[in-house]
Structures are given as structure tokens and as C-alpha cells.
Amino acid sequence: MVQEIRIAKRTGFCYGVREAVDKAKESADAGKRTQTLGQVVHNEGVIADLGARGVVSIAELSEAVAGSTVVIRAHGVTPAVRSAAAERGLEMVDGTCSWVIGEQKQLQGLVEEGYTIVLLGTPNHPEVVGLLGFAPDAIVVDDESDWDRIPRKKRMALITQSTQPPWKFERLAAFMVSRAHELKIINSVCPVTIRRQEDTVELARAVEFIVVVGGRQSANTRELTRLCEIVATPAIQVERASDLTDASVFGTARVVGVTGGTSTPIEDLQAVAERILTMAGTRDAAAHAHELAASALSAAVTPAGRTTSLRSLELAPTGDAGHDAPAGLRPRRGTGRTAAPAVAR
């Protein structure tokens, strides 16, 4: 039975997701009729919370209500979308991740310099769609079966969707060396994505079973699950704590790890950790599941992983006041370890 739970360090929202969610909340709290262009994050709980605040998700700009405020999510949009919003007189709140903005500017520069551009990315992914607005002639490839479509050109440039696996980008870069006389490589893999993968692999090697928490549509979350399998650590992916219904899935594992994608709130990680201890823990672990889960999260997550940056919901100050803060917003005390163990024997 499970007696120890560990949560990967540096988990929680990435800064891009956090800022986009916060901007939607701020707009709604200011009394504006707020709509997000596409789901602001791949997490049903967060979407439900925004919905309770009156924030509505729309699929296309044409669905925007006149006079409403439209929030651009972290993935970004094309210049054409911005122009269309301006023509309609819609207020646009830009929640584009700063890293994605950098990608867009780099693409513009590559186009101006006359490079044949190859973009590693998932077709129709919102970030890729937005990037193509800056380089409509870029060649989009994903799996290795696509790579033979890359032509042989004198001057080529390679750039990537920010959440693509680093290993795939490196392999494609090596492949393209034989395709071009001059090859310019822009490493636009998000550093947060890289760190999340490194931390998850390190955790997977230190535990007997791992639970990956995140939306089923989240590419970076699916990659975490795949990496755990490569390390040969049994893993399952769930969206929320209630998805865990069968204690037998943990087998004889005594040490279980929990990690999450960049769109997974830290509160969800704590809830999953508590659920694991309650349903599959030793008698002592189950009896103290809430405290153990809170302790593991508190030690593993730094302030950078918090769910919000809004002043009204900032981390509580250290001291007794911190004990009254919501579990996901309590002070963090990083340990410098792979994960914070919460043990019951």
C-alpha cells in the first residue's frame, strides 16, 4: 500500500497560462462582458471557475458580442485576427505568452530575410495557427513521417512550437543539416516545458508509480506521460482527483509520484495526492491524507508555480496567517530536492 507521496518540483501553471487566466479574471471582475478566444487553458476546473465569473469561451472572433472584451489566450493569434477585432471595435486584452510573442517576432524576421521556414508543430494547434499568421508559407511538420516533405533549399530556417519535445526538435535539426547549405536554427522550445519534463523524469526514476495530472487535450501533459513510460515507471494520466476510482491500479507501489502539465493548477495536484493516500494508502497515510498531501505540495512548489498573480490572491505571508490560506496558495518552502516526500508508516 502507498505510504509515501511525492510531488514534482516546479509544478503548477506556467507563467504564460497564469497571466492569461488572470487577465480574464481581472476583466470579468471589472464588470466587463468577457470572452476568451478559445479555451484559455486545457483544464475543465479552471474553465468552470471562469464560467462562474461570467467568462465565456468562443471558438471564432465572429461569435464575439458587440461591445465585449475579448481575451487572447497564451497561444496567441494571427495579425488578421487582431485587425478584425479592431475593425469591429472590440476591446482586446492580450494574454499571449511573452515566449510566444518572441517566436512571432523571430518568424517575422526570418520571412524578411528570405529563409524557407520549417515549423515543427502540431497542425491546427492554436499556437501553430497563430504563428502561421506571421509566416504563411512556412512548412509545418510534426511526426518523422512528415519530414520527407521538407525540400532541399540553399537557405533554410527551423523553428518550433514552444511545447514540442526537445528531443524531437534536436532530431529534426540534425535531419535538416542535409537539406540546406545554410541552416538557421531557432530554439524556441519553452524553457518551462523543458524544466517540467526534466523534473518529471527525475521524479519518475525515484518512485514506483506516477500519476500525471492534466487535460486530455494538453499536448505537454501527454508528453509527460510518455516520458514516464520511457523511463519504465508505470504511469496513468488523469484530469482530476475523481478520475481515480480503482486502488488496485497502484499495485504494490509504496512510493507514488504526482506531476502535472503547465495548464494544471497546483490545487489539482494536492487533490490528487490526497485522493491517492485516501484510497490506496496505509491506514496511517489514509488517516492523515490531507495533511500529508498539503505538506508534499507546500515543500515542492515554489511561488512561481502559484495559480494566480492577482494581488488579492497572492501567497499569504509566512507565519500563522499562512495556515488560514487556501491550500494551493500557502507559502512555499522549496527544498531543492526532486520532490517533497510526505511519508506515513
Secondary structure, 3 states (H helix, E strand, C coil): CECEEEEECCCCCCHHHHHHHHHHHHHHHCCCCEEEECCCCCCHHHHHHHHHCCCEEECCHHHCCCCCEEEECCCCCCHHHHHHHHHCCCEEEECCCHHHHHHHHHHHHHHHCCCEEEEECCCCCHHHHHHHCCCCCCEEECCHHHHHHCCCEEEEEEEECCCCCHHHHHHHHHHHCCCEEEEEECCCCCHHHHHHHHHHHHHHHHCCEEEEECCCCCHHHHHHHHHHHHCCCCEEEECCHHHCCCHHHHCCCCEEEEEECCCCCHHHHHHHHHHHHHHHECHHHHHCHHHHHHHHHHHHCCHHHCCCCCHHHCCCCCCHHHHHCCHHHCCCCCCCCCEEEEECC
